Amino acid sequence: MIFGGRCDPFDSAMFKAWINQGMCPANPVVLRLFKTLIEKGFKVFLVTGRYEGTLAKITTDNLHNQGFIGYQRLILR
């Protein structure tokens, strides 16, 4: 499954299992924008609909592994 890249019907259980693998790839354009903003001194806040109670650690680790380093705060649901 390529989440976000196709129009397959959404399957919540499959999506959560995919997130829990901790290997969600960064969108290259978004990562480039993020790095540019950080380099220019902007304070960047990341917002996601993922649940804080169950997905905060895996999301934080995945963001770091994909190169999202230096953001001000990650805001989860």
Distance bins in CASP14 RR format, pairs under 12 A and 6 or more apart:
PFRMAT RR
TARGET T0000
AUTHOR 0000-0000-0000
RMODE 2
METHOD distances of the structure
MODEL  1
1 7 0 0 0 0 0 1 0 0 0 0 0
1 8 1 0 0 1 0 0 0 0 0 0 0
1 9 0 0 0 0 0 1 0 0 0 0 0
1 10 0 0 0 0 0 1 0 0 0 0 0
1 11 1 0 0 1 0 0 0 0 0 0 0
1 13 0 0 0 0 0 1 0 0 0 0 0
1 14 1 0 1 0 0 0 0 0 0 0 0
1 15 0 0 0 0 1 0 0 0 0 0 0
1 16 0 0 0 0 0 1 0 0 0 0 0
1 17 0 0 0 0 1 0 0 0 0 0 0
1 18 1 0 0 1 0 0 0 0 0 0 0
1 19 0 0 0 0 0 1 0 0 0 0 0
1 21 0 0 0 0 0 1 0 0 0 0 0
1 24 0 0 0 0 0 1 0 0 0 0 0
2 8 0 0 0 0 1 0 0 0 0 0 0
2 14 0 0 0 0 0 1 0 0 0 0 0
2 15 0 0 0 0 0 1 0 0 0 0 0
2 18 0 0 0 0 1 0 0 0 0 0 0
2 24 0 0 0 0 0 1 0 0 0 0 0
2 25 0 0 0 0 1 0 0 0 0 0 0
3 9 0 0 0 0 0 1 0 0 0 0 0
3 10 0 0 0 0 1 0 0 0 0 0 0
3 11 0 0 0 0 1 0 0 0 0 0 0
3 12 0 0 0 0 0 1 0 0 0 0 0
3 14 0 0 0 0 1 0 0 0 0 0 0
3 15 1 0 1 0 0 0 0 0 0 0 0
3 16 0 0 0 0 0 1 0 0 0 0 0
3 17 0 0 0 0 0 1 0 0 0 0 0
3 18 1 0 1 0 0 0 0 0 0 0 0
3 19 0 0 0 0 1 0 0 0 0 0 0
3 21 0 0 0 0 0 1 0 0 0 0 0
3 23 0 0 0 0 0 1 0 0 0 0 0
3 24 1 0 0 1 0 0 0 0 0 0 0
3 25 0 0 0 0 1 0 0 0 0 0 0
3 27 0 0 0 0 0 1 0 0 0 0 0
4 10 0 0 0 0 1 0 0 0 0 0 0
4 15 0 0 0 0 1 0 0 0 0 0 0
4 18 0 0 0 0 0 1 0 0 0 0 0
4 24 0 0 0 0 0 1 0 0 0 0 0
4 25 0 0 0 0 0 1 0 0 0 0 0
4 27 0 0 0 0 1 0 0 0 0 0 0
5 25 0 0 0 0 0 1 0 0 0 0 0
5 27 0 0 0 0 0 1 0 0 0 0 0
8 14 0 0 0 0 1 0 0 0 0 0 0
8 15 0 0 0 0 0 1 0 0 0 0 0
9 15 0 0 0 0 0 1 0 0 0 0 0
10 16 0 0 0 0 0 1 0 0 0 0 0
10 18 0 0 0 0 0 1 0 0 0 0 0
11 17 0 0 0 0 1 0 0 0 0 0 0
11 18 0 0 0 0 1 0 0 0 0 0 0
12 18 0 0 0 0 0 1 0 0 0 0 0
12 19 0 0 0 0 0 1 0 0 0 0 0
12 50 0 0 0 0 0 1 0 0 0 0 0
12 51 0 0 0 0 0 1 0 0 0 0 0
13 19 0 0 0 0 0 1 0 0 0 0 0
13 20 0 0 0 0 0 1 0 0 0 0 0
14 20 0 0 0 0 0 1 0 0 0 0 0
14 21 0 0 0 0 0 1 0 0 0 0 0
15 21 0 0 0 0 0 1 0 0 0 0 0
15 24 0 0 0 0 0 1 0 0 0 0 0
15 49 0 0 0 0 0 1 0 0 0 0 0
15 50 0 0 0 0 1 0 0 0 0 0 0
15 55 0 0 0 0 0 1 0 0 0 0 0
16 22 0 0 0 0 0 1 0 0 0 0 0
16 24 0 0 0 0 0 1 0 0 0 0 0
16 50 0 0 0 0 1 0 0 0 0 0 0
16 51 0 0 0 0 1 0 0 0 0 0 0
16 54 0 0 0 0 1 0 0 0 0 0 0
16 55 1 0 0 1 0 0 0 0 0 0 0
16 58 0 0 0 0 0 1 0 0 0 0 0
16 59 0 0 0 0 0 1 0 0 0 0 0
17 23 0 0 0 0 0 1 0 0 0 0 0
17 24 0 0 0 0 0 1 0 0 0 0 0
17 55 0 0 0 0 0 1 0 0 0 0 0
17 58 0 0 0 0 0 1 0 0 0 0 0
18 24 1 0 0 1 0 0 0 0 0 0 0
18 25 0 0 0 0 0 1 0 0 0 0 0
18 50 0 0 0 0 0 1 0 0 0 0 0
18 55 0 0 0 0 0 1 0 0 0 0 0
18 58 0 0 0 0 0 1 0 0 0 0 0
18 62 0 0 0 0 0 1 0 0 0 0 0
19 48 0 0 0 0 0 1 0 0 0 0 0
19 49 0 0 0 0 0 1 0 0 0 0 0
19 50 1 0 0 1 0 0 0 0 0 0 0
19 51 0 0 0 0 0 1 0 0 0 0 0
19 54 0 0 0 0 1 0 0 0 0 0 0
19 55 1 0 0 1 0 0 0 0 0 0 0
19 56 0 0 0 0 0 1 0 0 0 0 0
19 57 0 0 0 0 0 1 0 0 0 0 0
19 58 1 0 0 1 0 0 0 0 0 0 0
19 59 1 0 0 1 0 0 0 0 0 0 0
19 61 0 0 0 0 0 1 0 0 0 0 0
19 62 1 0 0 1 0 0 0 0 0 0 0
19 63 0 0 0 0 0 1 0 0 0 0 0
19 76 0 0 0 0 0 1 0 0 0 0 0
20 50 0 0 0 0 0 1 0 0 0 0 0
20 51 0 0 0 0 0 1 0 0 0 0 0
20 54 0 0 0 0 1 0 0 0 0 0 0
20 55 1 0 0 1 0 0 0 0 0 0 0
20 57 0 0 0 0 0 1 0 0 0 0 0
20 58 1 0 1 0 0 0 0 0 0 0 0
20 59 0 0 0 0 0 1 0 0 0 0 0
20 61 0 0 0 0 0 1 0 0 0 0 0
20 62 0 0 0 0 1 0 0 0 0 0 0
21 55 0 0 0 0 0 1 0 0 0 0 0
21 58 0 0 0 0 1 0 0 0 0 0 0
21 61 0 0 0 0 0 1 0 0 0 0 0
21 62 0 0 0 0 1 0 0 0 0 0 0
21 65 0 0 0 0 0 1 0 0 0 0 0
22 50 0 0 0 0 0 1 0 0 0 0 0
22 55 0 0 0 0 1 0 0 0 0 0 0
22 57 0 0 0 0 0 1 0 0 0 0 0
22 58 1 0 1 0 0 0 0 0 0 0 0
22 59 0 0 0 0 1 0 0 0 0 0 0
22 60 0 0 0 0 0 1 0 0 0 0 0
22 61 1 0 0 1 0 0 0 0 0 0 0
22 62 1 0 1 0 0 0 0 0 0 0 0
22 63 0 0 0 0 1 0 0 0 0 0 0
22 64 0 0 0 0 0 1 0 0 0 0 0
22 65 1 0 0 1 0 0 0 0 0 0 0
22 66 0 0 0 0 1 0 0 0 0 0 0
23 58 0 0 0 0 0 1 0 0 0 0 0
23 61 0 0 0 0 0 1 0 0 0 0 0
23 62 1 0 0 1 0 0 0 0 0 0 0
23 65 0 0 0 0 1 0 0 0 0 0 0
23 66 0 0 0 0 1 0 0 0 0 0 0
24 48 0 0 0 0 0 1 0 0 0 0 0
24 50 0 0 0 0 0 1 0 0 0 0 0
24 55 0 0 0 0 0 1 0 0 0 0 0
24 58 0 0 0 0 1 0 0 0 0 0 0
24 59 0 0 0 0 1 0 0 0 0 0 0
24 61 0 0 0 0 0 1 0 0 0 0 0
24 62 1 0 1 0 0 0 0 0 0 0 0
24 63 0 0 0 0 1 0 0 0 0 0 0
24 65 0 0 0 0 1 0 0 0 0 0 0
24 66 1 0 0 1 0 0 0 0 0 0 0
24 68 0 0 0 0 0 1 0 0 0 0 0
25 31 0 0 0 0 1 0 0 0 0 0 0
25 62 0 0 0 0 1 0 0 0 0 0 0
25 63 0 0 0 0 0 1 0 0 0 0 0
25 65 0 0 0 0 0 1 0 0 0 0 0
25 66 1 0 0 1 0 0 0 0 0 0 0
25 67 0 0 0 0 0 1 0 0 0 0 0
25 68 0 0 0 0 0 1 0 0 0 0 0
26 32 0 0 0 0 1 0 0 0 0 0 0
26 33 0 0 0 0 0 1 0 0 0 0 0
26 34 0 0 0 0 1 0 0 0 0 0 0
26 35 0 0 0 0 0 1 0 0 0 0 0
26 46 0 0 0 0 0 1 0 0 0 0 0
26 62 0 0 0 0 1 0 0 0 0 0 0
26 63 0 0 0 0 1 0 0 0 0 0 0
26 64 0 0 0 0 0 1 0 0 0 0 0
26 65 0 0 0 0 1 0 0 0 0 0 0
26 66 1 1 0 0 0 0 0 0 0 0 0
26 67 1 0 0 1 0 0 0 0 0 0 0
26 68 1 0 0 1 0 0 0 0 0 0 0
26 69 0 0 0 0 0 1 0 0 0 0 0
27 33 0 0 0 0 1 0 0 0 0 0 0
27 34 0 0 0 0 1 0 0 0 0 0 0
27 63 0 0 0 0 0 1 0 0 0 0 0
27 66 0 0 0 0 1 0 0 0 0 0 0
27 67 0 0 0 0 0 1 0 0 0 0 0
27 68 0 0 0 0 0 1 0 0 0 0 0
28 34 0 0 0 0 0 1 0 0 0 0 0
28 35 0 0 0 0 0 1 0 0 0 0 0
28 66 0 0 0 0 0 1 0 0 0 0 0
28 67 0 0 0 0 0 1 0 0 0 0 0
29 35 0 0 0 0 0 1 0 0 0 0 0
29 36 0 0 0 0 0 1 0 0 0 0 0
30 36 0 0 0 0 0 1 0 0 0 0 0
30 37 0 0 0 0 0 1 0 0 0 0 0
30 44 0 0 0 0 0 1 0 0 0 0 0
30 46 0 0 0 0 0 1 0 0 0 0 0
30 63 0 0 0 0 0 1 0 0 0 0 0
30 66 0 0 0 0 1 0 0 0 0 0 0
30 67 0 0 0 0 0 1 0 0 0 0 0
30 68 0 0 0 0 1 0 0 0 0 0 0
31 37 0 0 0 0 0 1 0 0 0 0 0
31 38 0 0 0 0 0 1 0 0 0 0 0
31 44 0 0 0 0 0 1 0 0 0 0 0
31 46 0 0 0 0 0 1 0 0 0 0 0
31 63 0 0 0 0 1 0 0 0 0 0 0
31 65 0 0 0 0 0 1 0 0 0 0 0
31 66 1 0 0 1 0 0 0 0 0 0 0
31 67 1 0 0 1 0 0 0 0 0 0 0
31 68 1 0 0 1 0 0 0 0 0 0 0
31 69 0 0 0 0 0 1 0 0 0 0 0
31 71 0 0 0 0 0 1 0 0 0 0 0
32 38 0 0 0 0 0 1 0 0 0 0 0
32 39 0 0 0 0 0 1 0 0 0 0 0
32 67 0 0 0 0 0 1 0 0 0 0 0
32 68 0 0 0 0 0 1 0 0 0 0 0
33 39 0 0 0 0 0 1 0 0 0 0 0
33 40 0 0 0 0 0 1 0 0 0 0 0
33 42 0 0 0 0 0 1 0 0 0 0 0
33 44 0 0 0 0 1 0 0 0 0 0 0
33 46 0 0 0 0 0 1 0 0 0 0 0
33 68 0 0 0 0 0 1 0 0 0 0 0
34 40 0 0 0 0 0 1 0 0 0 0 0
34 41 0 0 0 0 0 1 0 0 0 0 0
34 42 0 0 0 0 1 0 0 0 0 0 0
34 44 1 0 0 1 0 0 0 0 0 0 0
34 45 0 0 0 0 0 1 0 0 0 0 0
34 46 0 0 0 0 1 0 0 0 0 0 0
34 63 0 0 0 0 1 0 0 0 0 0 0
34 66 0 0 0 0 1 0 0 0 0 0 0
34 67 0 0 0 0 1 0 0 0 0 0 0
34 68 1 0 1 0 0 0 0 0 0 0 0
34 69 0 0 0 0 1 0 0 0 0 0 0
34 70 0 0 0 0 1 0 0 0 0 0 0
34 71 1 0 0 1 0 0 0 0 0 0 0
34 72 0 0 0 0 0 1 0 0 0 0 0
35 41 0 0 0 0 0 1 0 0 0 0 0
35 42 0 0 0 0 0 1 0 0 0 0 0
35 44 0 0 0 0 1 0 0 0 0 0 0
35 66 0 0 0 0 0 1 0 0 0 0 0
35 67 1 0 0 1 0 0 0 0 0 0 0
35 68 0 0 0 0 1 0 0 0 0 0 0
35 69 0 0 0 0 1 0 0 0 0 0 0
35 70 0 0 0 0 1 0 0 0 0 0 0
35 71 0 0 0 0 0 1 0 0 0 0 0
36 42 0 0 0 0 1 0 0 0 0 0 0
36 44 0 0 0 0 0 1 0 0 0 0 0
37 43 0 0 0 0 1 0 0 0 0 0 0
37 44 1 0 1 0 0 0 0 0 0 0 0
37 45 0 0 0 0 0 1 0 0 0 0 0
37 46 0 0 0 0 0 1 0 0 0 0 0
37 68 0 0 0 0 0 1 0 0 0 0 0
37 70 0 0 0 0 0 1 0 0 0 0 0
37 71 0 0 0 0 1 0 0 0 0 0 0
37 72 0 0 0 0 0 1 0 0 0 0 0
38 44 1 0 0 1 0 0 0 0 0 0 0
38 45 0 0 0 0 0 1 0 0 0 0 0
38 46 0 0 0 0 0 1 0 0 0 0 0
38 67 0 0 0 0 0 1 0 0 0 0 0
38 68 0 0 0 0 1 0 0 0 0 0 0
38 69 1 0 0 1 0 0 0 0 0 0 0
38 70 1 0 1 0 0 0 0 0 0 0 0
38 71 1 0 0 1 0 0 0 0 0 0 0
38 72 0 0 0 0 1 0 0 0 0 0 0
39 69 0 0 0 0 0 1 0 0 0 0 0
39 70 0 0 0 0 0 1 0 0 0 0 0
41 70 0 0 0 0 0 1 0 0 0 0 0
41 71 0 0 0 0 0 1 0 0 0 0 0
41 72 0 0 0 0 0 1 0 0 0 0 0
42 70 0 0 0 0 0 1 0 0 0 0 0
42 71 0 0 0 0 1 0 0 0 0 0 0
42 72 0 0 0 0 1 0 0 0 0 0 0
43 70 0 0 0 0 1 0 0 0 0 0 0
43 71 0 0 0 0 1 0 0 0 0 0 0
43 72 1 0 1 0 0 0 0 0 0 0 0
43 73 0 0 0 0 1 0 0 0 0 0 0
44 63 0 0 0 0 0 1 0 0 0 0 0
44 68 0 0 0 0 1 0 0 0 0 0 0
44 69 0 0 0 0 0 1 0 0 0 0 0
44 70 1 0 0 1 0 0 0 0 0 0 0
44 71 1 0 1 0 0 0 0 0 0 0 0
44 72 1 0 1 0 0 0 0 0 0 0 0
44 73 0 0 0 0 1 0 0 0 0 0 0
44 74 0 0 0 0 1 0 0 0 0 0 0
44 75 0 0 0 0 0 1 0 0 0 0 0
45 68 0 0 0 0 0 1 0 0 0 0 0
45 70 0 0 0 0 0 1 0 0 0 0 0
45 71 1 0 0 1 0 0 0 0 0 0 0
45 72 1 0 1 0 0 0 0 0 0 0 0
45 73 1 0 1 0 0 0 0 0 0 0 0
45 74 1 0 0 1 0 0 0 0 0 0 0
45 75 1 0 0 1 0 0 0 0 0 0 0
45 76 0 0 0 0 0 1 0 0 0 0 0
46 56 0 0 0 0 0 1 0 0 0 0 0
46 59 0 0 0 0 1 0 0 0 0 0 0
46 60 0 0 0 0 1 0 0 0 0 0 0
46 62 0 0 0 0 0 1 0 0 0 0 0
46 63 1 0 0 1 0 0 0 0 0 0 0
46 64 0 0 0 0 0 1 0 0 0 0 0
46 66 0 0 0 0 0 1 0 0 0 0 0
46 67 0 0 0 0 0 1 0 0 0 0 0
46 68 1 0 0 1 0 0 0 0 0 0 0
46 69 0 0 0 0 0 1 0 0 0 0 0
46 70 0 0 0 0 0 1 0 0 0 0 0
46 71 1 0 1 0 0 0 0 0 0 0 0
46 72 0 0 0 0 1 0 0 0 0 0 0
46 73 1 0 0 1 0 0 0 0 0 0 0
46 74 1 0 1 0 0 0 0 0 0 0 0
46 75 1 0 0 1 0 0 0 0 0 0 0
46 76 0 0 0 0 1 0 0 0 0 0 0
47 59 0 0 0 0 0 1 0 0 0 0 0
47 71 0 0 0 0 0 1 0 0 0 0 0
47 72 0 0 0 0 0 1 0 0 0 0 0
47 73 0 0 0 0 1 0 0 0 0 0 0
47 74 0 0 0 0 1 0 0 0 0 0 0
47 75 1 0 1 0 0 0 0 0 0 0 0
47 76 0 0 0 0 1 0 0 0 0 0 0
47 77 0 0 0 0 1 0 0 0 0 0 0
48 55 0 0 0 0 1 0 0 0 0 0 0
48 56 0 0 0 0 1 0 0 0 0 0 0
48 58 0 0 0 0 0 1 0 0 0 0 0
48 59 1 0 0 1 0 0 0 0 0 0 0
48 60 0 0 0 0 0 1 0 0 0 0 0
48 62 0 0 0 0 0 1 0 0 0 0 0
48 63 0 0 0 0 1 0 0 0 0 0 0
48 68 0 0 0 0 0 1 0 0 0 0 0
48 71 0 0 0 0 0 1 0 0 0 0 0
48 73 0 0 0 0 0 1 0 0 0 0 0
48 74 1 0 0 1 0 0 0 0 0 0 0
48 75 1 0 0 1 0 0 0 0 0 0 0
48 76 1 0 1 0 0 0 0 0 0 0 0
48 77 1 0 0 1 0 0 0 0 0 0 0
49 55 0 0 0 0 1 0 0 0 0 0 0
49 56 0 0 0 0 0 1 0 0 0 0 0
49 59 0 0 0 0 1 0 0 0 0 0 0
49 74 0 0 0 0 0 1 0 0 0 0 0
49 75 0 0 0 0 1 0 0 0 0 0 0
49 76 1 0 0 1 0 0 0 0 0 0 0
49 77 1 0 1 0 0 0 0 0 0 0 0
50 56 1 0 0 1 0 0 0 0 0 0 0
50 57 0 0 0 0 0 1 0 0 0 0 0
50 58 0 0 0 0 1 0 0 0 0 0 0
50 59 1 0 1 0 0 0 0 0 0 0 0
50 60 0 0 0 0 0 1 0 0 0 0 0
50 62 0 0 0 0 0 1 0 0 0 0 0
50 63 0 0 0 0 0 1 0 0 0 0 0
50 74 0 0 0 0 1 0 0 0 0 0 0
50 75 0 0 0 0 0 1 0 0 0 0 0
50 76 1 0 1 0 0 0 0 0 0 0 0
50 77 1 0 0 1 0 0 0 0 0 0 0
51 57 0 0 0 0 0 1 0 0 0 0 0
51 58 0 0 0 0 0 1 0 0 0 0 0
51 59 0 0 0 0 1 0 0 0 0 0 0
51 76 1 0 0 1 0 0 0 0 0 0 0
51 77 1 0 1 0 0 0 0 0 0 0 0
52 58 0 0 0 0 0 1 0 0 0 0 0
52 59 0 0 0 0 1 0 0 0 0 0 0
52 60 0 0 0 0 0 1 0 0 0 0 0
52 73 0 0 0 0 0 1 0 0 0 0 0
52 74 0 0 0 0 1 0 0 0 0 0 0
52 75 0 0 0 0 1 0 0 0 0 0 0
52 76 1 1 0 0 0 0 0 0 0 0 0
52 77 1 0 0 1 0 0 0 0 0 0 0
53 59 0 0 0 0 0 1 0 0 0 0 0
53 60 0 0 0 0 0 1 0 0 0 0 0
53 76 1 0 0 1 0 0 0 0 0 0 0
53 77 0 0 0 0 1 0 0 0 0 0 0
54 76 0 0 0 0 1 0 0 0 0 0 0
54 77 0 0 0 0 0 1 0 0 0 0 0
55 61 0 0 0 0 0 1 0 0 0 0 0
55 62 0 0 0 0 1 0 0 0 0 0 0
55 63 0 0 0 0 0 1 0 0 0 0 0
55 74 0 0 0 0 0 1 0 0 0 0 0
55 76 1 0 0 1 0 0 0 0 0 0 0
55 77 0 0 0 0 1 0 0 0 0 0 0
56 62 0 0 0 0 0 1 0 0 0 0 0
56 63 0 0 0 0 0 1 0 0 0 0 0
56 73 0 0 0 0 0 1 0 0 0 0 0
56 74 1 0 0 1 0 0 0 0 0 0 0
56 75 0 0 0 0 0 1 0 0 0 0 0
56 76 1 0 1 0 0 0 0 0 0 0 0
56 77 0 0 0 0 0 1 0 0 0 0 0
57 63 0 0 0 0 0 1 0 0 0 0 0
57 64 0 0 0 0 0 1 0 0 0 0 0
57 74 0 0 0 0 0 1 0 0 0 0 0
57 76 0 0 0 0 0 1 0 0 0 0 0
58 64 0 0 0 0 0 1 0 0 0 0 0
58 65 0 0 0 0 0 1 0 0 0 0 0
58 74 0 0 0 0 0 1 0 0 0 0 0
58 76 0 0 0 0 0 1 0 0 0 0 0
59 65 0 0 0 0 0 1 0 0 0 0 0
59 66 0 0 0 0 0 1 0 0 0 0 0
59 68 0 0 0 0 0 1 0 0 0 0 0
59 71 0 0 0 0 0 1 0 0 0 0 0
59 74 1 0 0 1 0 0 0 0 0 0 0
59 75 0 0 0 0 0 1 0 0 0 0 0
59 76 1 0 0 1 0 0 0 0 0 0 0
59 77 0 0 0 0 0 1 0 0 0 0 0
60 66 0 0 0 0 0 1 0 0 0 0 0
60 67 0 0 0 0 0 1 0 0 0 0 0
60 68 0 0 0 0 1 0 0 0 0 0 0
60 69 0 0 0 0 0 1 0 0 0 0 0
60 70 0 0 0 0 0 1 0 0 0 0 0
60 71 0 0 0 0 0 1 0 0 0 0 0
60 73 0 0 0 0 0 1 0 0 0 0 0
60 74 1 0 0 1 0 0 0 0 0 0 0
60 75 0 0 0 0 0 1 0 0 0 0 0
60 76 0 0 0 0 1 0 0 0 0 0 0
61 67 0 0 0 0 0 1 0 0 0 0 0
61 68 0 0 0 0 0 1 0 0 0 0 0
61 69 0 0 0 0 0 1 0 0 0 0 0
61 74 0 0 0 0 0 1 0 0 0 0 0
62 68 0 0 0 0 1 0 0 0 0 0 0
62 74 0 0 0 0 0 1 0 0 0 0 0
63 69 0 0 0 0 1 0 0 0 0 0 0
63 70 0 0 0 0 1 0 0 0 0 0 0
63 71 1 0 0 1 0 0 0 0 0 0 0
63 73 0 0 0 0 0 1 0 0 0 0 0
63 74 1 0 0 1 0 0 0 0 0 0 0
63 76 0 0 0 0 0 1 0 0 0 0 0
64 70 0 0 0 0 1 0 0 0 0 0 0
64 71 0 0 0 0 1 0 0 0 0 0 0
64 74 0 0 0 0 0 1 0 0 0 0 0
68 74 0 0 0 0 1 0 0 0 0 0 0
END
